[in-house]
Each structure stands twice: as structure tokens, then as C-alpha cells.
Amino acid sequence: MNKFVMLFATAILISSATLSAKNLPATAAKVPVEFKQEIINRIDYPTYAQYNFIEGEVWLKLALNENSELRVIDISSTDQKLGKHVKKELSTLFVENAESSEFNVYYLKLKFDLVNF
């Protein structure tokens, strides 16, 4: 009976992971150069982070809508304030001449490093 319960629980976990994976794209689209450059130009190293010696990484899941406006789908960061800063800075970003499909999802990592700043 114990083996049956373990087998059943394993089957449920595998099926739920499979269902979640269906919502993700098979592969991430390569971030277009002009799109990446717009993001780099927009994001600065926050002053409070520099003064407090805060470093970290922010991972973004992004897409452009039909009007070439940036949509932050998901964000994760090693420092919550850095994540909020990046999301705020990108909330009004418009990418001119974007040759991107609104169905493409892009993944990007931003690194805030005081040594290489």
C-alpha cells in the first residue's frame, strides 16, 4: 500500500510539472540588439545601492506588446530594492523600430556590480 501511495504522489507531481511547463516557451528568443541597448540605456545603478555597497542580479522575463511597449512578465532579484528599481525604470519603456513579435518572450539578466561599474 505504501508503494502505491508513493507512486501515485510521484505521478501527480510529474503531471503538475508538465502542465506548468506548457505555459513556457520552448526556447527563449534572442534579445534583439536595439531592445537590449534600450534597456541598458534606461537602467542606472541606483544611488542608494552605491552608497550602501549593494550589489546583485535581477532576472527579467520580458515581452513587447503590439505597440512596442515593454511588458515585464516576471522579475526576480537577489535584492528586492534592486528588483523594484529595475521594474520602475522599465515600466514606461518604448522600443522604437523593434523588429520583434509580441509573442516572443525574452529573458535577460542585469548585474549590479560596484567593482565593474
N, C-alpha and C positions, 0 to 999 in steps of 0.2 A: 504494500500500500504506500509506503514511504517513497519508493522509487517512482510510482505513478504520480504522486503529488509533485515531486521534483521535475519529472519530465513535463508535466502539464504547465508548471510555473515557467520552465525554460521556454516552452513553445509560446507562451503568452508574451514573454519578454522579447523574443525574436520577432514575433509578428508585430508588436507595437513599434519596435525599432525600424522595421521595414516600412510601416505606414508613415512614420515621421520622415524617413529618408525620401519618400516620394515627393515631398514638398520642396526638396532642394534641387537645384540644377545639377545635372550630371557632372559638368565641369564649369569652373568659373571662367567667364570671359576675360580676356586680357584687357587690362585697363588702358584705354586709348591715351596716347601721349598728351594730347591737349587737355583731356579730362584730369589726368594726374597732375599736370602742371597747374591747372586752375586750383586744385586742392592745396598743393604745396604753396602757392602764392597766397592763399587765403589764411592758412594756419600759421600763427606765430607762436613762439614759446611764451606762455603766459608769465607776466612779470612776477606774480606771487609765487609761481613754481621756481623761478630762477632764484629769488631771494631766499626761499626755503629749501633750496637744493633738492627739489622734487624732480625725479626722472621717472620715466615709464613708457609704456607702449599702449597704443589704442588700436584695436582691430575694428574695422568697419565692414559692413555688408551694405553695399550701395546700389542704387539704380537711378537711371534718368527717366523722368516721365516724358510724355509726348511733347511737352513744351520745353524740353532740355533743362528742366529744373531737377536738382539733385534731391533724391529721397534717401534718407538714412533708414535702412530697413532694420539693422541691428547694430549695436555698438557694445564693445566690451573693452575694459581697460584695467591696467594694473593700479591706477589711481582714479578714484571716482571723479575728482575735480577736473583732471585732465580730460576724461571722457565727456563730461558736461561742457567743458570749454570747446572741444572739437565739434560736438553736436551743435552748439550755439553758433559757432563760426560758419558751419556748413549749411545752416538752416535756410539761408537765402541765396545759395549759390546757383547761378545760372551759367551753363556751359555753352558758349557761343560756338556755332558751327560744329556741333557734336555729331559725329557720324556713328551714332550709337542707336541701338534698338531699345525700346522701352522694356523689352522682355529680357535683356541681358542683366545679369547680376554680377557685380564686381566686388572683389574682396581686396582690401587694402590695409596695410599695417603702417601706422605712423609711430615713429620713435622719437621720444623727447630725451635727449642725452646732453647733459651740460658739457661734457668733455668735447664733443664734436659739434657744438653749437656755434 
